[in-house]
Amino acid sequence: MQKRKLGKSGLEVSALGLGCMGLSYGYGPATEKEQAIKLIRSAFERGVTFFDTAEAYGPYKNEELVGEALAPFRDQVVIATKFGFSFDEKGVINGTNSKPEHVREVAEAALKRLKTDVIDLLYQHRVDPEVPIEETAGAVKELIAEGKVRHFGMSEAGAQTIRRAHAVQPVAALQSEYSLWWREPEAEILPTLEELGIGFVPFSPLGKGFLTGAIDANTQFDSKDFRNVVPRFNEENRKANQSLVDVLRQFAERRNVTRAQIALAWLLAQKPWIVPIPGTTKLHRLEENLGAASVELSKDDLAEIENAVSGIEVQGARYPAHLQKMVGR
């Protein structure tokens, strides 16, 4: 597995990371613990050194899982986790919270759950409109000075907020959604990151599974699967968006690879400081995803893909309204 550096931070990770959220949260019932640990360790054995989690996944359960799974080789991996929400007594997110004292509380608790003495990359999960970003960045700066955190990251933040935060504490990486079916970051975010020397970590690089071809208009999601509330995943939009998957299929068949591998290889080809973090609960999907790191797309390939998808307008919002208002702030 090739390595990449996230911007100018010096933080080096495998070209593809592993998004661990789905093992505990978001896509239906949690994966059985021993199976989940086996999958995470299998990723490490196959060259993955970058693992993504958050206190919100569970909540807390995913951090505990990742901490236990990676404990035997903790010094050989980079663990990213996140702060930025508050929860009610049932563990349901009830708002953002990036107050400096809360940032510290979350970091201290995450260190214990992750069974480590330092967090490699600590993201603000969503921008808190009630707390000046300078105060939040300052809180992380203090944690870095104390040796409890190595690098500061942000997630789904807007360009101006990134600039303000970066002026207080250099931002190593931005994590936001980016894929062939969500390309909004190309307009303002990618140029900002390039200018400032910040790495980019796309989540949902396979369109929450849609770009793999495993989902169609007839797919039934588990009752706990959050795609049930995502407009882009209603039956009508799934049917309308099938044309994008068809383009990927045609291209993948010619190269004797899979749609997922083309979608991930396309992301890797955009910038040398982009590190996608596809998630999965299945070993064969993990191996398929990691195979994308060996798929090289030429300029002609990229131009052909661009030409094929440029006329396709993806249907449906990527978030319901109450979640959409939390991004790009």
C-alpha positions as CSV (number, residue, x, y, z in Angstrom):
1,M,0.0,0.0,0.0
2,Q,1.4,3.4,-1.0
3,K,1.7,6.2,1.5
4,R,0.5,9.8,1.2
5,K,1.1,12.9,3.2
6,L,-1.9,15.0,4.3
7,G,-1.0,18.4,3.0
8,K,2.0,20.1,4.6
9,S,1.3,18.7,8.0
10,G,3.9,15.9,7.6
11,L,1.2,13.4,8.7
12,E,1.8,10.3,6.5
13,V,-0.8,7.6,6.1
14,S,-1.8,4.8,3.7
15,A,-3.3,6.0,0.5
16,L,-6.6,4.5,1.5
17,G,-7.8,4.6,5.1
18,L,-10.6,2.7,6.8
19,G,-13.8,4.4,7.9
20,C,-14.9,2.4,10.9
21,M,-18.3,4.1,11.6
22,G,-20.4,1.4,9.9
23,L,-19.1,-1.3,12.1
24,S,-21.0,0.2,15.0
25,Y,-23.5,2.7,13.7
26,G,-25.4,4.1,10.8
27,Y,-26.0,1.2,8.5
28,G,-28.2,-1.1,10.5
29,P,-27.2,-3.5,13.4
30,A,-23.7,-3.2,14.7
31,T,-21.2,-5.9,13.5
32,E,-20.5,-8.6,16.1
33,K,-17.4,-7.4,18.1
34,E,-15.0,-10.2,17.3
35,Q,-15.8,-10.0,13.6
36,A,-15.4,-6.2,13.7
37,I,-12.0,-6.5,15.4
38,K,-10.9,-9.1,12.8
39,L,-11.9,-6.7,9.9
40,I,-9.9,-3.8,11.4
41,R,-6.9,-6.0,12.0
42,S,-7.2,-7.4,8.5
43,A,-7.0,-3.9,7.1
44,F,-3.8,-3.3,9.0
45,E,-2.4,-6.6,7.7
46,R,-3.1,-5.4,4.2
47,G,-1.3,-2.1,4.6
48,V,-3.9,0.3,6.0
49,T,-2.4,2.6,8.6
50,F,-5.2,5.2,8.8
51,F,-8.3,4.5,10.9
52,D,-11.3,6.8,11.3
53,T,-13.7,6.9,14.3
54,A,-15.7,9.4,16.4
55,E,-17.3,9.7,19.8
56,A,-20.6,10.1,18.0
57,Y,-20.5,6.6,16.4
58,G,-22.5,4.6,18.8
59,P,-22.0,6.9,20.7
60,Y,-18.6,5.9,22.1
61,K,-18.8,2.2,21.1
62,N,-16.8,2.7,17.9
63,E,-13.9,4.4,19.6
64,E,-13.8,1.5,22.1
65,L,-13.8,-1.0,19.3
66,V,-11.1,0.7,17.3
67,G,-9.0,1.1,20.5
68,E,-9.2,-2.6,21.3
69,A,-8.6,-3.7,17.7
70,L,-5.5,-1.5,17.1
71,A,-3.9,-1.9,20.6
72,P,-1.4,-4.6,19.4
73,F,0.1,-2.3,16.8
74,R,-0.9,1.2,18.1
75,D,2.5,2.7,17.3
76,Q,2.2,1.7,13.7
77,V,-1.1,3.3,12.9
78,V,-2.7,6.8,12.7
79,I,-6.1,7.1,14.6
80,A,-8.4,9.9,13.8
81,T,-11.4,10.7,16.1
82,K,-13.8,13.6,16.5
83,F,-15.5,16.0,19.0
84,G,-18.2,18.5,18.5
85,F,-21.6,17.2,19.6
86,S,-23.6,16.9,22.8
87,F,-25.8,14.0,23.6
88,D,-29.0,13.4,25.6
89,E,-29.4,10.7,28.3
90,K,-30.3,8.2,25.5
91,G,-27.1,8.9,23.6
92,V,-28.9,10.8,20.8
93,I,-27.1,13.9,19.4
94,N,-29.0,17.0,20.6
95,G,-26.8,19.7,19.2
96,T,-23.2,20.9,18.5
97,N,-20.8,21.7,21.3
98,S,-17.3,22.9,20.6
99,K,-16.7,25.0,23.7
100,P,-13.1,24.7,24.8
101,E,-13.9,22.9,28.0
102,H,-16.0,20.4,26.2
103,V,-13.3,19.8,23.6
104,R,-10.9,18.9,26.4
105,E,-13.5,16.6,28.1
106,V,-14.1,14.7,24.9
107,A,-10.4,14.4,24.1
108,E,-9.6,13.0,27.6
109,A,-12.5,10.5,27.4
110,A,-11.5,9.5,23.8
111,L,-7.9,8.8,25.0
112,K,-9.2,6.2,27.5
113,R,-11.7,4.6,25.0
114,L,-8.9,4.4,22.4
115,K,-6.5,2.9,24.9
116,T,-3.8,5.4,23.9
117,D,-1.9,8.4,25.3
118,V,-2.2,10.5,22.2
119,I,-4.8,11.1,19.4
120,D,-3.0,11.4,16.1
121,L,-5.7,13.5,14.4
122,L,-8.6,15.2,16.3
123,Y,-11.3,16.6,14.1
124,Q,-14.1,19.0,14.9
125,H,-17.0,16.9,13.6
126,R,-19.2,19.9,12.7
127,V,-18.7,23.6,13.1
128,D,-20.5,25.0,16.2
129,P,-22.1,28.4,15.2
130,E,-22.3,29.3,18.9
131,V,-18.5,29.1,19.5
132,P,-16.0,31.2,17.6
133,I,-13.8,28.8,15.7
134,E,-10.7,30.6,17.0
135,E,-11.6,29.4,20.6
136,T,-12.1,25.9,19.4
137,A,-8.9,25.8,17.4
138,G,-7.2,27.3,20.5
139,A,-8.4,24.5,22.7
140,V,-7.0,21.9,20.3
141,K,-3.7,23.9,20.1
142,E,-3.4,23.5,23.9
143,L,-4.0,19.8,23.7
144,I,-1.3,19.5,21.0
145,A,1.1,21.5,23.3
146,E,0.4,19.1,26.1
147,G,1.2,16.1,23.8
148,K,-2.4,14.7,24.0
149,V,-3.1,15.4,20.3
150,R,-0.8,15.5,17.3
151,H,-2.8,17.1,14.6
152,F,-6.0,19.2,14.2
153,G,-8.7,18.5,11.6
154,M,-12.1,19.8,10.6
155,S,-15.1,18.2,9.0
156,E,-17.7,19.6,6.6
157,A,-16.4,23.2,7.4
158,G,-16.7,26.1,5.0
159,A,-13.7,27.8,3.4
160,Q,-13.7,30.9,5.5
161,T,-14.1,29.0,8.7
162,I,-11.1,26.8,7.7
163,R,-9.0,29.9,7.1
164,R,-9.9,31.3,10.5
165,A,-9.1,28.1,12.3
166,H,-5.9,27.5,10.3
167,A,-4.6,30.9,11.4
168,V,-4.8,29.8,15.1
169,Q,-3.8,26.2,14.8
170,P,-2.7,24.7,11.4
171,V,-5.3,22.3,10.1
172,A,-3.8,19.1,8.9
173,A,-6.8,17.7,7.2
174,L,-10.4,18.4,6.2
175,Q,-12.8,15.5,6.1
176,S,-15.9,16.0,4.0
177,E,-18.0,14.0,1.6
178,Y,-16.5,13.8,-1.9
179,S,-17.1,11.3,-4.7
180,L,-18.2,11.1,-8.3
181,W,-21.8,11.8,-7.1
182,W,-20.9,14.7,-4.7
183,R,-18.5,17.1,-6.3
184,E,-19.3,20.3,-4.6
185,P,-15.9,20.5,-2.8
186,E,-14.3,21.1,-6.2
187,A,-15.7,24.7,-6.4
188,E,-14.2,26.3,-3.3
189,I,-12.9,23.7,-0.8
190,L,-10.2,22.0,-2.9
191,P,-8.6,25.3,-4.0
192,T,-8.6,26.5,-0.4
193,L,-7.0,23.4,0.9
194,E,-4.4,23.4,-1.9
195,E,-3.5,27.1,-1.1
196,L,-3.2,26.4,2.6
197,G,-1.4,23.0,2.4
198,I,-4.2,21.1,4.0
199,G,-4.9,17.4,3.3
200,F,-8.4,16.1,2.2
201,V,-10.0,13.0,3.6
202,P,-13.2,12.2,1.6
203,F,-15.8,10.2,3.5
204,S,-18.5,8.2,1.6
205,P,-16.2,8.0,-1.4
206,L,-18.4,5.3,-2.8
207,G,-21.6,7.3,-2.4
208,K,-22.7,5.5,0.8
209,G,-22.5,2.3,-1.3
210,F,-24.4,3.5,-4.3
211,L,-21.4,3.7,-6.7
212,T,-20.6,0.0,-6.1
213,G,-23.7,-1.1,-8.0
214,A,-25.0,-3.1,-5.0
215,I,-27.9,-0.7,-4.5
216,D,-30.8,-0.2,-6.9
217,A,-34.4,1.1,-6.9
218,N,-35.6,-2.2,-5.2
219,T,-33.1,-2.2,-2.4
220,Q,-34.7,-2.4,1.1
221,F,-32.6,-0.9,3.9
222,D,-32.6,-2.0,7.5
223,S,-34.8,0.0,9.8
224,K,-31.7,1.4,11.6
225,D,-30.0,2.4,8.3
226,F,-29.7,6.2,8.1
227,R,-30.0,6.1,4.3
228,N,-33.8,5.7,4.9
229,V,-33.9,9.5,5.7
230,V,-31.5,10.6,2.9
231,P,-33.4,12.1,0.0
232,R,-30.9,10.9,-2.5
233,F,-31.7,7.3,-1.4
234,N,-35.5,7.4,-1.9
235,E,-36.7,4.9,-4.5
236,E,-37.3,7.5,-7.2
237,N,-33.9,9.1,-6.9
238,R,-32.1,5.7,-6.8
239,K,-33.7,4.9,-10.1
240,A,-32.8,8.2,-11.6
241,N,-29.2,8.0,-10.4
242,Q,-28.6,4.6,-11.9
243,S,-27.1,6.1,-15.0
244,L,-24.0,7.1,-13.1
245,V,-23.5,3.6,-11.9
246,D,-24.0,2.3,-15.5
247,V,-21.2,4.6,-16.7
248,L,-18.9,3.2,-14.0
249,R,-19.8,-0.3,-14.9
250,Q,-18.9,0.2,-18.6
251,F,-15.6,1.7,-17.7
252,A,-14.8,-0.9,-15.0
253,E,-15.6,-3.8,-17.4
254,R,-13.1,-2.6,-19.9
255,R,-10.4,-2.4,-17.3
256,N,-11.4,-5.7,-15.7
257,V,-11.8,-4.0,-12.3
258,T,-14.9,-3.1,-10.2
259,R,-17.1,0.0,-10.1
260,A,-15.9,0.7,-6.5
261,Q,-12.2,0.5,-7.7
262,I,-12.8,3.0,-10.5
263,A,-14.6,5.4,-8.1
264,L,-11.8,5.2,-5.6
265,A,-9.0,5.4,-8.2
266,W,-10.7,8.5,-9.6
267,L,-10.5,10.2,-6.2
268,L,-6.9,9.2,-5.7
269,A,-6.1,10.7,-9.1
270,Q,-7.5,14.1,-8.3
271,K,-4.8,15.3,-5.9
272,P,-1.8,13.6,-4.2
273,W,-2.9,14.8,-0.8
274,I,-6.4,13.2,-1.0
275,V,-6.9,10.1,1.2
276,P,-10.3,8.4,0.9
277,I,-11.7,6.4,3.8
278,P,-14.2,3.8,2.5
279,G,-15.9,1.8,5.1
280,T,-17.2,-1.8,5.0
281,T,-18.2,-4.6,7.3
282,K,-17.1,-7.4,4.9
283,L,-13.6,-8.7,4.2
284,H,-14.1,-9.2,0.5
285,R,-15.3,-5.6,0.1
286,L,-12.3,-4.4,2.1
287,E,-10.0,-6.3,-0.3
288,E,-11.8,-4.9,-3.3
289,N,-11.6,-1.4,-2.0
290,L,-7.8,-1.7,-1.2
291,G,-7.3,-3.0,-4.7
292,A,-8.2,0.5,-6.0
293,A,-4.8,1.8,-4.9
294,S,-3.2,-0.3,-7.7
295,V,-5.6,1.0,-10.4
296,E,-3.9,3.9,-12.3
297,L,-6.0,6.1,-14.4
298,S,-4.3,8.0,-17.2
299,K,-5.2,11.6,-18.2
300,D,-7.2,10.1,-21.1
301,D,-9.0,7.8,-18.7
302,L,-9.9,10.7,-16.4
303,A,-11.0,12.8,-19.4
304,E,-13.2,10.0,-20.6
305,I,-14.8,9.6,-17.2
306,E,-15.3,13.3,-16.9
307,N,-16.9,13.4,-20.3
308,A,-19.2,10.5,-19.5
309,V,-20.5,11.9,-16.2
310,S,-20.6,15.6,-17.0
311,G,-24.0,15.3,-18.5
312,I,-25.5,13.4,-15.6
313,E,-27.3,15.5,-12.9
314,V,-27.5,13.5,-9.7
315,Q,-31.0,13.6,-8.2
316,G,-31.8,14.2,-4.5
317,A,-30.2,16.1,-1.6
318,R,-27.4,14.3,0.2
319,Y,-28.8,15.1,3.6
320,P,-32.3,15.8,5.1
321,A,-32.7,19.5,5.8
322,H,-31.9,19.4,9.6
323,L,-28.5,17.8,8.8
324,Q,-27.8,19.8,5.7
325,K,-27.8,23.1,7.7
326,M,-24.8,21.7,9.8
327,V,-22.4,21.5,6.8
328,G,-20.4,24.2,5.0
329,R,-20.6,26.6,7.9
